[in-house]
Amino acid sequence: MDYNQDQIKVLLEKYWEGETSLAEEQALKTFFAQPELPAIWQEEQAYFQFLQQEKSISLTKEVEANVLAKIKPQRRSLTRRSLVINLLKAAAITLVFWSGMTYLQQANSIENKILAWEDKYEPESPEEAYRQTKAALYLLSSTLNKGTNKAVKSVQRVQESTKVLK
């Protein structure tokens, strides 16, 4: 099929954009395989001739063996890497499991201490309950009074300081 220069320009634009069909690419290859083309097509002709030459080159068995020999150790290292990653995952899962078990044991221990305290201080009669409640309220009252006394002293110091500054 004969193409004029405008049609070749359109096909080349489509080719460089990657939008040509296989038939259009074949037409370009055929056009640029001609021995004598105008000077404006020399760069494109050299490109298509280069593609044709590279297509005819095949690897020897030695080159293929060398490439495969270099690829195989990489596969081993990928296997080692995946093994290390899997071991790290297992270690992380074990750590989370161990932490959870430790937390549950501590929570259970605290609960047992609370239950033991409740059993230890369970009053046996209403009079004993009254005495224990009275003692707890006295302890609370004395602690609050100490805090109140300290607060009153601090307020008095502030008042004295403000009198001096006036």
Phi and psi in radians as a Rosetta constraint file:
Dihedral C 1 N 2 CA 2 C 2 CIRCULARHARMONIC -1.595 0.35
Dihedral N 2 CA 2 C 2 N 3 CIRCULARHARMONIC 2.327 0.35
Dihedral C 2 N 3 CA 3 C 3 CIRCULARHARMONIC -2.048 0.35
Dihedral N 3 CA 3 C 3 N 4 CIRCULARHARMONIC 2.515 0.35
Dihedral C 3 N 4 CA 4 C 4 CIRCULARHARMONIC -1.579 0.35
Dihedral N 4 CA 4 C 4 N 5 CIRCULARHARMONIC 3.044 0.35
Dihedral C 4 N 5 CA 5 C 5 CIRCULARHARMONIC -1.086 0.35
Dihedral N 5 CA 5 C 5 N 6 CIRCULARHARMONIC -0.650 0.35
Dihedral C 5 N 6 CA 6 C 6 CIRCULARHARMONIC -1.149 0.35
Dihedral N 6 CA 6 C 6 N 7 CIRCULARHARMONIC -0.714 0.35
Dihedral C 6 N 7 CA 7 C 7 CIRCULARHARMONIC -1.152 0.35
Dihedral N 7 CA 7 C 7 N 8 CIRCULARHARMONIC -0.672 0.35
Dihedral C 7 N 8 CA 8 C 8 CIRCULARHARMONIC -1.140 0.35
Dihedral N 8 CA 8 C 8 N 9 CIRCULARHARMONIC -0.722 0.35
Dihedral C 8 N 9 CA 9 C 9 CIRCULARHARMONIC -1.056 0.35
Dihedral N 9 CA 9 C 9 N 10 CIRCULARHARMONIC -0.753 0.35
Dihedral C 9 N 10 CA 10 C 10 CIRCULARHARMONIC -1.103 0.35
Dihedral N 10 CA 10 C 10 N 11 CIRCULARHARMONIC -0.790 0.35
Dihedral C 10 N 11 CA 11 C 11 CIRCULARHARMONIC -1.107 0.35
Dihedral N 11 CA 11 C 11 N 12 CIRCULARHARMONIC -0.693 0.35
Dihedral C 11 N 12 CA 12 C 12 CIRCULARHARMONIC -1.126 0.35
Dihedral N 12 CA 12 C 12 N 13 CIRCULARHARMONIC -0.716 0.35
Dihedral C 12 N 13 CA 13 C 13 CIRCULARHARMONIC -1.062 0.35
Dihedral N 13 CA 13 C 13 N 14 CIRCULARHARMONIC -0.775 0.35
Dihedral C 13 N 14 CA 14 C 14 CIRCULARHARMONIC -1.100 0.35
Dihedral N 14 CA 14 C 14 N 15 CIRCULARHARMONIC -0.678 0.35
Dihedral C 14 N 15 CA 15 C 15 CIRCULARHARMONIC -1.101 0.35
Dihedral N 15 CA 15 C 15 N 16 CIRCULARHARMONIC -0.821 0.35
Dihedral C 15 N 16 CA 16 C 16 CIRCULARHARMONIC -1.184 0.35
Dihedral N 16 CA 16 C 16 N 17 CIRCULARHARMONIC -0.440 0.35
Dihedral C 16 N 17 CA 17 C 17 CIRCULARHARMONIC -1.473 0.35
Dihedral N 17 CA 17 C 17 N 18 CIRCULARHARMONIC -0.169 0.35
Dihedral C 17 N 18 CA 18 C 18 CIRCULARHARMONIC 1.358 0.35
Dihedral N 18 CA 18 C 18 N 19 CIRCULARHARMONIC 0.520 0.35
Dihedral C 18 N 19 CA 19 C 19 CIRCULARHARMONIC -2.002 0.35
Dihedral N 19 CA 19 C 19 N 20 CIRCULARHARMONIC 0.176 0.35
Dihedral C 19 N 20 CA 20 C 20 CIRCULARHARMONIC -1.476 0.35
Dihedral N 20 CA 20 C 20 N 21 CIRCULARHARMONIC 2.702 0.35
Dihedral C 20 N 21 CA 21 C 21 CIRCULARHARMONIC -1.498 0.35
Dihedral N 21 CA 21 C 21 N 22 CIRCULARHARMONIC 3.005 0.35
Dihedral C 21 N 22 CA 22 C 22 CIRCULARHARMONIC -1.113 0.35
Dihedral N 22 CA 22 C 22 N 23 CIRCULARHARMONIC -0.640 0.35
Dihedral C 22 N 23 CA 23 C 23 CIRCULARHARMONIC -1.153 0.35
Dihedral N 23 CA 23 C 23 N 24 CIRCULARHARMONIC -0.709 0.35
Dihedral C 23 N 24 CA 24 C 24 CIRCULARHARMONIC -1.179 0.35
Dihedral N 24 CA 24 C 24 N 25 CIRCULARHARMONIC -0.673 0.35
Dihedral C 24 N 25 CA 25 C 25 CIRCULARHARMONIC -1.117 0.35
Dihedral N 25 CA 25 C 25 N 26 CIRCULARHARMONIC -0.714 0.35
Dihedral C 25 N 26 CA 26 C 26 CIRCULARHARMONIC -1.106 0.35
Dihedral N 26 CA 26 C 26 N 27 CIRCULARHARMONIC -0.655 0.35
Dihedral C 26 N 27 CA 27 C 27 CIRCULARHARMONIC -1.126 0.35
Dihedral N 27 CA 27 C 27 N 28 CIRCULARHARMONIC -0.703 0.35
Dihedral C 27 N 28 CA 28 C 28 CIRCULARHARMONIC -1.126 0.35
Dihedral N 28 CA 28 C 28 N 29 CIRCULARHARMONIC -0.768 0.35
Dihedral C 28 N 29 CA 29 C 29 CIRCULARHARMONIC -1.072 0.35
Dihedral N 29 CA 29 C 29 N 30 CIRCULARHARMONIC -0.723 0.35
Dihedral C 29 N 30 CA 30 C 30 CIRCULARHARMONIC -1.138 0.35
Dihedral N 30 CA 30 C 30 N 31 CIRCULARHARMONIC -0.764 0.35
Dihedral C 30 N 31 CA 31 C 31 CIRCULARHARMONIC -1.073 0.35
Dihedral N 31 CA 31 C 31 N 32 CIRCULARHARMONIC -0.793 0.35
Dihedral C 31 N 32 CA 32 C 32 CIRCULARHARMONIC -1.413 0.35
Dihedral N 32 CA 32 C 32 N 33 CIRCULARHARMONIC -0.070 0.35
Dihedral C 32 N 33 CA 33 C 33 CIRCULARHARMONIC -1.477 0.35
Dihedral N 33 CA 33 C 33 N 34 CIRCULARHARMONIC -0.148 0.35
Dihedral C 33 N 34 CA 34 C 34 CIRCULARHARMONIC -1.111 0.35
Dihedral N 34 CA 34 C 34 N 35 CIRCULARHARMONIC 2.507 0.35
Dihedral C 34 N 35 CA 35 C 35 CIRCULARHARMONIC -1.195 0.35
Dihedral N 35 CA 35 C 35 N 36 CIRCULARHARMONIC -0.662 0.35
Dihedral C 35 N 36 CA 36 C 36 CIRCULARHARMONIC -2.145 0.35
Dihedral N 36 CA 36 C 36 N 37 CIRCULARHARMONIC 2.026 0.35
Dihedral C 36 N 37 CA 37 C 37 CIRCULARHARMONIC -2.198 0.35
Dihedral N 37 CA 37 C 37 N 38 CIRCULARHARMONIC 2.764 0.35
Dihedral C 37 N 38 CA 38 C 38 CIRCULARHARMONIC -1.048 0.35
Dihedral N 38 CA 38 C 38 N 39 CIRCULARHARMONIC 2.798 0.35
Dihedral C 38 N 39 CA 39 C 39 CIRCULARHARMONIC -1.104 0.35
Dihedral N 39 CA 39 C 39 N 40 CIRCULARHARMONIC -0.475 0.35
Dihedral C 39 N 40 CA 40 C 40 CIRCULARHARMONIC -1.190 0.35
Dihedral N 40 CA 40 C 40 N 41 CIRCULARHARMONIC -0.304 0.35
Dihedral C 40 N 41 CA 41 C 41 CIRCULARHARMONIC -1.791 0.35
Dihedral N 41 CA 41 C 41 N 42 CIRCULARHARMONIC 0.111 0.35
Dihedral C 41 N 42 CA 42 C 42 CIRCULARHARMONIC -1.128 0.35
Dihedral N 42 CA 42 C 42 N 43 CIRCULARHARMONIC -0.712 0.35
Dihedral C 42 N 43 CA 43 C 43 CIRCULARHARMONIC -1.129 0.35
Dihedral N 43 CA 43 C 43 N 44 CIRCULARHARMONIC -0.805 0.35
Dihedral C 43 N 44 CA 44 C 44 CIRCULARHARMONIC -1.142 0.35
Dihedral N 44 CA 44 C 44 N 45 CIRCULARHARMONIC -0.667 0.35
Dihedral C 44 N 45 CA 45 C 45 CIRCULARHARMONIC -1.083 0.35
Dihedral N 45 CA 45 C 45 N 46 CIRCULARHARMONIC -0.736 0.35
Dihedral C 45 N 46 CA 46 C 46 CIRCULARHARMONIC -1.099 0.35
Dihedral N 46 CA 46 C 46 N 47 CIRCULARHARMONIC -0.682 0.35
Dihedral C 46 N 47 CA 47 C 47 CIRCULARHARMONIC -1.089 0.35
Dihedral N 47 CA 47 C 47 N 48 CIRCULARHARMONIC -0.880 0.35
Dihedral C 47 N 48 CA 48 C 48 CIRCULARHARMONIC -1.184 0.35
Dihedral N 48 CA 48 C 48 N 49 CIRCULARHARMONIC -0.588 0.35
Dihedral C 48 N 49 CA 49 C 49 CIRCULARHARMONIC -1.148 0.35
Dihedral N 49 CA 49 C 49 N 50 CIRCULARHARMONIC -0.683 0.35
Dihedral C 49 N 50 CA 50 C 50 CIRCULARHARMONIC -1.077 0.35
Dihedral N 50 CA 50 C 50 N 51 CIRCULARHARMONIC -0.775 0.35
Dihedral C 50 N 51 CA 51 C 51 CIRCULARHARMONIC -1.045 0.35
Dihedral N 51 CA 51 C 51 N 52 CIRCULARHARMONIC -0.717 0.35
Dihedral C 51 N 52 CA 52 C 52 CIRCULARHARMONIC -1.135 0.35
Dihedral N 52 CA 52 C 52 N 53 CIRCULARHARMONIC -0.710 0.35
Dihedral C 52 N 53 CA 53 C 53 CIRCULARHARMONIC -1.156 0.35
Dihedral N 53 CA 53 C 53 N 54 CIRCULARHARMONIC -0.752 0.35
Dihedral C 53 N 54 CA 54 C 54 CIRCULARHARMONIC -1.149 0.35
Dihedral N 54 CA 54 C 54 N 55 CIRCULARHARMONIC -0.551 0.35
Dihedral C 54 N 55 CA 55 C 55 CIRCULARHARMONIC -1.152 0.35
Dihedral N 55 CA 55 C 55 N 56 CIRCULARHARMONIC -0.536 0.35
Dihedral C 55 N 56 CA 56 C 56 CIRCULARHARMONIC -1.423 0.35
Dihedral N 56 CA 56 C 56 N 57 CIRCULARHARMONIC -0.248 0.35
Dihedral C 56 N 57 CA 57 C 57 CIRCULARHARMONIC -1.346 0.35
Dihedral N 57 CA 57 C 57 N 58 CIRCULARHARMONIC 2.329 0.35
Dihedral C 57 N 58 CA 58 C 58 CIRCULARHARMONIC -2.187 0.35
Dihedral N 58 CA 58 C 58 N 59 CIRCULARHARMONIC 2.679 0.35
Dihedral C 58 N 59 CA 59 C 59 CIRCULARHARMONIC -1.371 0.35
Dihedral N 59 CA 59 C 59 N 60 CIRCULARHARMONIC 2.498 0.35
Dihedral C 59 N 60 CA 60 C 60 CIRCULARHARMONIC -1.433 0.35
Dihedral N 60 CA 60 C 60 N 61 CIRCULARHARMONIC 2.886 0.35
Dihedral C 60 N 61 CA 61 C 61 CIRCULARHARMONIC -1.145 0.35
Dihedral N 61 CA 61 C 61 N 62 CIRCULARHARMONIC -0.540 0.35
Dihedral C 61 N 62 CA 62 C 62 CIRCULARHARMONIC -1.147 0.35
Dihedral N 62 CA 62 C 62 N 63 CIRCULARHARMONIC -0.792 0.35
Dihedral C 62 N 63 CA 63 C 63 CIRCULARHARMONIC -1.111 0.35
Dihedral N 63 CA 63 C 63 N 64 CIRCULARHARMONIC -0.751 0.35
Dihedral C 63 N 64 CA 64 C 64 CIRCULARHARMONIC -1.095 0.35
Dihedral N 64 CA 64 C 64 N 65 CIRCULARHARMONIC -0.723 0.35
Dihedral C 64 N 65 CA 65 C 65 CIRCULARHARMONIC -1.123 0.35
Dihedral N 65 CA 65 C 65 N 66 CIRCULARHARMONIC -0.713 0.35
Dihedral C 65 N 66 CA 66 C 66 CIRCULARHARMONIC -1.101 0.35
Dihedral N 66 CA 66 C 66 N 67 CIRCULARHARMONIC -0.755 0.35
Dihedral C 66 N 67 CA 67 C 67 CIRCULARHARMONIC -1.106 0.35
Dihedral N 67 CA 67 C 67 N 68 CIRCULARHARMONIC -0.795 0.35
Dihedral C 67 N 68 CA 68 C 68 CIRCULARHARMONIC -1.122 0.35
Dihedral N 68 CA 68 C 68 N 69 CIRCULARHARMONIC -0.643 0.35
Dihedral C 68 N 69 CA 69 C 69 CIRCULARHARMONIC -1.129 0.35
Dihedral N 69 CA 69 C 69 N 70 CIRCULARHARMONIC -0.614 0.35
Dihedral C 69 N 70 CA 70 C 70 CIRCULARHARMONIC -1.329 0.35
Dihedral N 70 CA 70 C 70 N 71 CIRCULARHARMONIC -0.466 0.35
Dihedral C 70 N 71 CA 71 C 71 CIRCULARHARMONIC -1.374 0.35
Dihedral N 71 CA 71 C 71 N 72 CIRCULARHARMONIC -0.652 0.35
Dihedral C 71 N 72 CA 72 C 72 CIRCULARHARMONIC -1.023 0.35
Dihedral N 72 CA 72 C 72 N 73 CIRCULARHARMONIC -0.777 0.35
Dihedral C 72 N 73 CA 73 C 73 CIRCULARHARMONIC -1.076 0.35
Dihedral N 73 CA 73 C 73 N 74 CIRCULARHARMONIC -0.547 0.35
Dihedral C 73 N 74 CA 74 C 74 CIRCULARHARMONIC -1.146 0.35
Dihedral N 74 CA 74 C 74 N 75 CIRCULARHARMONIC -0.628 0.35
Dihedral C 74 N 75 CA 75 C 75 CIRCULARHARMONIC -1.128 0.35
Dihedral N 75 CA 75 C 75 N 76 CIRCULARHARMONIC -0.672 0.35
Dihedral C 75 N 76 CA 76 C 76 CIRCULARHARMONIC -1.104 0.35
Dihedral N 76 CA 76 C 76 N 77 CIRCULARHARMONIC -0.754 0.35
Dihedral C 76 N 77 CA 77 C 77 CIRCULARHARMONIC -1.160 0.35
Dihedral N 77 CA 77 C 77 N 78 CIRCULARHARMONIC -0.588 0.35
Dihedral C 77 N 78 CA 78 C 78 CIRCULARHARMONIC -1.139 0.35
Dihedral N 78 CA 78 C 78 N 79 CIRCULARHARMONIC -0.637 0.35
Dihedral C 78 N 79 CA 79 C 79 CIRCULARHARMONIC -1.159 0.35
Dihedral N 79 CA 79 C 79 N 80 CIRCULARHARMONIC -0.740 0.35
Dihedral C 79 N 80 CA 80 C 80 CIRCULARHARMONIC -1.104 0.35
Dihedral N 80 CA 80 C 80 N 81 CIRCULARHARMONIC -0.728 0.35
Dihedral C 80 N 81 CA 81 C 81 CIRCULARHARMONIC -1.078 0.35
Dihedral N 81 CA 81 C 81 N 82 CIRCULARHARMONIC -0.760 0.35
Dihedral C 81 N 82 CA 82 C 82 CIRCULARHARMONIC -1.176 0.35
Dihedral N 82 CA 82 C 82 N 83 CIRCULARHARMONIC -0.581 0.35
Dihedral C 82 N 83 CA 83 C 83 CIRCULARHARMONIC -1.131 0.35
Dihedral N 83 CA 83 C 83 N 84 CIRCULARHARMONIC -0.773 0.35
Dihedral C 83 N 84 CA 84 C 84 CIRCULARHARMONIC -1.099 0.35
Dihedral N 84 CA 84 C 84 N 85 CIRCULARHARMONIC -0.741 0.35
Dihedral C 84 N 85 CA 85 C 85 CIRCULARHARMONIC -1.096 0.35
Dihedral N 85 CA 85 C 85 N 86 CIRCULARHARMONIC -0.744 0.35
Dihedral C 85 N 86 CA 86 C 86 CIRCULARHARMONIC -1.131 0.35
Dihedral N 86 CA 86 C 86 N 87 CIRCULARHARMONIC -0.674 0.35
Dihedral C 86 N 87 CA 87 C 87 CIRCULARHARMONIC -1.143 0.35
Dihedral N 87 CA 87 C 87 N 88 CIRCULARHARMONIC -0.688 0.35
Dihedral C 87 N 88 CA 88 C 88 CIRCULARHARMONIC -1.128 0.35
Dihedral N 88 CA 88 C 88 N 89 CIRCULARHARMONIC -0.671 0.35
Dihedral C 88 N 89 CA 89 C 89 CIRCULARHARMONIC -1.093 0.35
Dihedral N 89 CA 89 C 89 N 90 CIRCULARHARMONIC -0.777 0.35
Dihedral C 89 N 90 CA 90 C 90 CIRCULARHARMONIC -1.109 0.35
Dihedral N 90 CA 90 C 90 N 91 CIRCULARHARMONIC -0.689 0.35
Dihedral C 90 N 91 CA 91 C 91 CIRCULARHARMONIC -1.125 0.35
Dihedral N 91 CA 91 C 91 N 92 CIRCULARHARMONIC -0.711 0.35
Dihedral C 91 N 92 CA 92 C 92 CIRCULARHARMONIC -1.129 0.35
Dihedral N 92 CA 92 C 92 N 93 CIRCULARHARMONIC -0.738 0.35
Dihedral C 92 N 93 CA 93 C 93 CIRCULARHARMONIC -1.119 0.35
Dihedral N 93 CA 93 C 93 N 94 CIRCULARHARMONIC -0.735 0.35
Dihedral C 93 N 94 CA 94 C 94 CIRCULARHARMONIC -1.085 0.35
Dihedral N 94 CA 94 C 94 N 95 CIRCULARHARMONIC -0.748 0.35
Dihedral C 94 N 95 CA 95 C 95 CIRCULARHARMONIC -1.085 0.35
Dihedral N 95 CA 95 C 95 N 96 CIRCULARHARMONIC -0.767 0.35
Dihedral C 95 N 96 CA 96 C 96 CIRCULARHARMONIC -1.119 0.35
Dihedral N 96 CA 96 C 96 N 97 CIRCULARHARMONIC -0.760 0.35
Dihedral C 96 N 97 CA 97 C 97 CIRCULARHARMONIC -1.082 0.35
Dihedral N 97 CA 97 C 97 N 98 CIRCULARHARMONIC -0.795 0.35
Dihedral C 97 N 98 CA 98 C 98 CIRCULARHARMONIC -1.105 0.35
Dihedral N 98 CA 98 C 98 N 99 CIRCULARHARMONIC -0.728 0.35
Dihedral C 98 N 99 CA 99 C 99 CIRCULARHARMONIC -1.102 0.35
Dihedral N 99 CA 99 C 99 N 100 CIRCULARHARMONIC -0.736 0.35
Dihedral C 99 N 100 CA 100 C 100 CIRCULARHARMONIC -1.098 0.35
Dihedral N 100 CA 100 C 100 N 101 CIRCULARHARMONIC -0.751 0.35
Dihedral C 100 N 101 CA 101 C 101 CIRCULARHARMONIC -1.127 0.35
Dihedral N 101 CA 101 C 101 N 102 CIRCULARHARMONIC -0.731 0.35
Dihedral C 101 N 102 CA 102 C 102 CIRCULARHARMONIC -1.083 0.35
Dihedral N 102 CA 102 C 102 N 103 CIRCULARHARMONIC -0.743 0.35
Dihedral C 102 N 103 CA 103 C 103 CIRCULARHARMONIC -1.088 0.35
Dihedral N 103 CA 103 C 103 N 104 CIRCULARHARMONIC -0.776 0.35
Dihedral C 103 N 104 CA 104 C 104 CIRCULARHARMONIC -1.117 0.35
Dihedral N 104 CA 104 C 104 N 105 CIRCULARHARMONIC -0.666 0.35
Dihedral C 104 N 105 CA 105 C 105 CIRCULARHARMONIC -1.136 0.35
Dihedral N 105 CA 105 C 105 N 106 CIRCULARHARMONIC -0.734 0.35
Dihedral C 105 N 106 CA 106 C 106 CIRCULARHARMONIC -1.144 0.35
Dihedral N 106 CA 106 C 106 N 107 CIRCULARHARMONIC -0.742 0.35
Dihedral C 106 N 107 CA 107 C 107 CIRCULARHARMONIC -1.093 0.35
Dihedral N 107 CA 107 C 107 N 108 CIRCULARHARMONIC -0.707 0.35
Dihedral C 107 N 108 CA 108 C 108 CIRCULARHARMONIC -1.141 0.35
Dihedral N 108 CA 108 C 108 N 109 CIRCULARHARMONIC -0.685 0.35
Dihedral C 108 N 109 CA 109 C 109 CIRCULARHARMONIC -1.130 0.35
Dihedral N 109 CA 109 C 109 N 110 CIRCULARHARMONIC -0.752 0.35
Dihedral C 109 N 110 CA 110 C 110 CIRCULARHARMONIC -1.126 0.35
Dihedral N 110 CA 110 C 110 N 111 CIRCULARHARMONIC -0.704 0.35
Dihedral C 110 N 111 CA 111 C 111 CIRCULARHARMONIC -1.104 0.35
Dihedral N 111 CA 111 C 111 N 112 CIRCULARHARMONIC -0.711 0.35
Dihedral C 111 N 112 CA 112 C 112 CIRCULARHARMONIC -1.125 0.35
Dihedral N 112 CA 112 C 112 N 113 CIRCULARHARMONIC -0.659 0.35
Dihedral C 112 N 113 CA 113 C 113 CIRCULARHARMONIC -1.136 0.35
Dihedral N 113 CA 113 C 113 N 114 CIRCULARHARMONIC -0.703 0.35
Dihedral C 113 N 114 CA 114 C 114 CIRCULARHARMONIC -1.129 0.35
Dihedral N 114 CA 114 C 114 N 115 CIRCULARHARMONIC -0.758 0.35
Dihedral C 114 N 115 CA 115 C 115 CIRCULARHARMONIC -1.116 0.35
Dihedral N 115 CA 115 C 115 N 116 CIRCULARHARMONIC -0.687 0.35
Dihedral C 115 N 116 CA 116 C 116 CIRCULARHARMONIC -1.143 0.35
Dihedral N 116 CA 116 C 116 N 117 CIRCULARHARMONIC -0.691 0.35
Dihedral C 116 N 117 CA 117 C 117 CIRCULARHARMONIC -1.134 0.35
Dihedral N 117 CA 117 C 117 N 118 CIRCULARHARMONIC -0.699 0.35
Dihedral C 117 N 118 CA 118 C 118 CIRCULARHARMONIC -1.127 0.35
Dihedral N 118 CA 118 C 118 N 119 CIRCULARHARMONIC -0.689 0.35
Dihedral C 118 N 119 CA 119 C 119 CIRCULARHARMONIC -1.187 0.35
Dihedral N 119 CA 119 C 119 N 120 CIRCULARHARMONIC -0.656 0.35
Dihedral C 119 N 120 CA 120 C 120 CIRCULARHARMONIC -1.214 0.35
Dihedral N 120 CA 120 C 120 N 121 CIRCULARHARMONIC -0.685 0.35
Dihedral C 120 N 121 CA 121 C 121 CIRCULARHARMONIC -1.826 0.35
Dihedral N 121 CA 121 C 121 N 122 CIRCULARHARMONIC 0.388 0.35
Dihedral C 121 N 122 CA 122 C 122 CIRCULARHARMONIC -1.355 0.35
Dihedral N 122 CA 122 C 122 N 123 CIRCULARHARMONIC 2.037 0.35
Dihedral C 122 N 123 CA 123 C 123 CIRCULARHARMONIC -1.213 0.35
Dihedral N 123 CA 123 C 123 N 124 CIRCULARHARMONIC 2.557 0.35
Dihedral C 123 N 124 CA 124 C 124 CIRCULARHARMONIC -1.671 0.35
Dihedral N 124 CA 124 C 124 N 125 CIRCULARHARMONIC -0.340 0.35
Dihedral C 124 N 125 CA 125 C 125 CIRCULARHARMONIC -2.448 0.35
Dihedral N 125 CA 125 C 125 N 126 CIRCULARHARMONIC 2.859 0.35
Dihedral C 125 N 126 CA 126 C 126 CIRCULARHARMONIC -1.110 0.35
Dihedral N 126 CA 126 C 126 N 127 CIRCULARHARMONIC -0.575 0.35
Dihedral C 126 N 127 CA 127 C 127 CIRCULARHARMONIC -1.155 0.35
Dihedral N 127 CA 127 C 127 N 128 CIRCULARHARMONIC -0.717 0.35
Dihedral C 127 N 128 CA 128 C 128 CIRCULARHARMONIC -1.155 0.35
Dihedral N 128 CA 128 C 128 N 129 CIRCULARHARMONIC -0.688 0.35
Dihedral C 128 N 129 CA 129 C 129 CIRCULARHARMONIC -1.082 0.35
Dihedral N 129 CA 129 C 129 N 130 CIRCULARHARMONIC -0.717 0.35
Dihedral C 129 N 130 CA 130 C 130 CIRCULARHARMONIC -1.088 0.35
Dihedral N 130 CA 130 C 130 N 131 CIRCULARHARMONIC -0.771 0.35
Dihedral C 130 N 131 CA 131 C 131 CIRCULARHARMONIC -1.110 0.35
Dihedral N 131 CA 131 C 131 N 132 CIRCULARHARMONIC -0.745 0.35
Dihedral C 131 N 132 CA 132 C 132 CIRCULARHARMONIC -1.150 0.35
Dihedral N 132 CA 132 C 132 N 133 CIRCULARHARMONIC -0.697 0.35
Dihedral C 132 N 133 CA 133 C 133 CIRCULARHARMONIC -1.155 0.35
Dihedral N 133 CA 133 C 133 N 134 CIRCULARHARMONIC -0.724 0.35
Dihedral C 133 N 134 CA 134 C 134 CIRCULARHARMONIC -1.096 0.35
Dihedral N 134 CA 134 C 134 N 135 CIRCULARHARMONIC -0.722 0.35
Dihedral C 134 N 135 CA 135 C 135 CIRCULARHARMONIC -1.162 0.35
Dihedral N 135 CA 135 C 135 N 136 CIRCULARHARMONIC -0.711 0.35
Dihedral C 135 N 136 CA 136 C 136 CIRCULARHARMONIC -1.158 0.35
Dihedral N 136 CA 136 C 136 N 137 CIRCULARHARMONIC -0.714 0.35
Dihedral C 136 N 137 CA 137 C 137 CIRCULARHARMONIC -1.189 0.35
Dihedral N 137 CA 137 C 137 N 138 CIRCULARHARMONIC -0.633 0.35
Dihedral C 137 N 138 CA 138 C 138 CIRCULARHARMONIC -1.118 0.35
Dihedral N 138 CA 138 C 138 N 139 CIRCULARHARMONIC -0.773 0.35
Dihedral C 138 N 139 CA 139 C 139 CIRCULARHARMONIC -1.058 0.35
Dihedral N 139 CA 139 C 139 N 140 CIRCULARHARMONIC -0.756 0.35
Dihedral C 139 N 140 CA 140 C 140 CIRCULARHARMONIC -1.107 0.35
Dihedral N 140 CA 140 C 140 N 141 CIRCULARHARMONIC -0.768 0.35
Dihedral C 140 N 141 CA 141 C 141 CIRCULARHARMONIC -1.102 0.35
Dihedral N 141 CA 141 C 141 N 142 CIRCULARHARMONIC -0.787 0.35
Dihedral C 141 N 142 CA 142 C 142 CIRCULARHARMONIC -1.156 0.35
Dihedral N 142 CA 142 C 142 N 143 CIRCULARHARMONIC -0.642 0.35
Dihedral C 142 N 143 CA 143 C 143 CIRCULARHARMONIC -1.159 0.35
Dihedral N 143 CA 143 C 143 N 144 CIRCULARHARMONIC -0.740 0.35
Dihedral C 143 N 144 CA 144 C 144 CIRCULARHARMONIC -1.149 0.35
Dihedral N 144 CA 144 C 144 N 145 CIRCULARHARMONIC -0.663 0.35
Dihedral C 144 N 145 CA 145 C 145 CIRCULARHARMONIC -1.123 0.35
Dihedral N 145 CA 145 C 145 N 146 CIRCULARHARMONIC -0.691 0.35
Dihedral C 145 N 146 CA 146 C 146 CIRCULARHARMONIC -1.082 0.35
Dihedral N 146 CA 146 C 146 N 147 CIRCULARHARMONIC -0.766 0.35
Dihedral C 146 N 147 CA 147 C 147 CIRCULARHARMONIC -1.140 0.35
Dihedral N 147 CA 147 C 147 N 148 CIRCULARHARMONIC -0.679 0.35
Dihedral C 147 N 148 CA 148 C 148 CIRCULARHARMONIC -1.157 0.35
Dihedral N 148 CA 148 C 148 N 149 CIRCULARHARMONIC -0.749 0.35
Dihedral C 148 N 149 CA 149 C 149 CIRCULARHARMONIC -1.056 0.35
Dihedral N 149 CA 149 C 149 N 150 CIRCULARHARMONIC -0.737 0.35
Dihedral C 149 N 150 CA 150 C 150 CIRCULARHARMONIC -1.133 0.35
Dihedral N 150 CA 150 C 150 N 151 CIRCULARHARMONIC -0.699 0.35
Dihedral C 150 N 151 CA 151 C 151 CIRCULARHARMONIC -1.138 0.35
Dihedral N 151 CA 151 C 151 N 152 CIRCULARHARMONIC -0.716 0.35
Dihedral C 151 N 152 CA 152 C 152 CIRCULARHARMONIC -1.114 0.35
Dihedral N 152 CA 152 C 152 N 153 CIRCULARHARMONIC -0.733 0.35
Dihedral C 152 N 153 CA 153 C 153 CIRCULARHARMONIC -1.099 0.35
Dihedral N 153 CA 153 C 153 N 154 CIRCULARHARMONIC -0.708 0.35
Dihedral C 153 N 154 CA 154 C 154 CIRCULARHARMONIC -1.139 0.35
Dihedral N 154 CA 154 C 154 N 155 CIRCULARHARMONIC -0.704 0.35
Dihedral C 154 N 155 CA 155 C 155 CIRCULARHARMONIC -1.132 0.35
Dihedral N 155 CA 155 C 155 N 156 CIRCULARHARMONIC -0.709 0.35
Dihedral C 155 N 156 CA 156 C 156 CIRCULARHARMONIC -1.106 0.35
Dihedral N 156 CA 156 C 156 N 157 CIRCULARHARMONIC -0.700 0.35
Dihedral C 156 N 157 CA 157 C 157 CIRCULARHARMONIC -1.096 0.35
Dihedral N 157 CA 157 C 157 N 158 CIRCULARHARMONIC -0.740 0.35
Dihedral C 157 N 158 CA 158 C 158 CIRCULARHARMONIC -1.100 0.35
Dihedral N 158 CA 158 C 158 N 159 CIRCULARHARMONIC -0.719 0.35
Dihedral C 158 N 159 CA 159 C 159 CIRCULARHARMONIC -1.118 0.35
Dihedral N 159 CA 159 C 159 N 160 CIRCULARHARMONIC -0.728 0.35
Dihedral C 159 N 160 CA 160 C 160 CIRCULARHARMONIC -1.119 0.35
Dihedral N 160 CA 160 C 160 N 161 CIRCULARHARMONIC -0.693 0.35
Dihedral C 160 N 161 CA 161 C 161 CIRCULARHARMONIC -1.136 0.35
Dihedral N 161 CA 161 C 161 N 162 CIRCULARHARMONIC -0.695 0.35
Dihedral C 161 N 162 CA 162 C 162 CIRCULARHARMONIC -1.214 0.35
Dihedral N 162 CA 162 C 162 N 163 CIRCULARHARMONIC -0.553 0.35
Dihedral C 162 N 163 CA 163 C 163 CIRCULARHARMONIC -1.144 0.35
Dihedral N 163 CA 163 C 163 N 164 CIRCULARHARMONIC -0.708 0.35
Dihedral C 163 N 164 CA 164 C 164 CIRCULARHARMONIC -1.160 0.35
Dihedral N 164 CA 164 C 164 N 165 CIRCULARHARMONIC -0.681 0.35
Dihedral C 164 N 165 CA 165 C 165 CIRCULARHARMONIC -1.250 0.35
Dihedral N 165 CA 165 C 165 N 166 CIRCULARHARMONIC -0.414 0.35
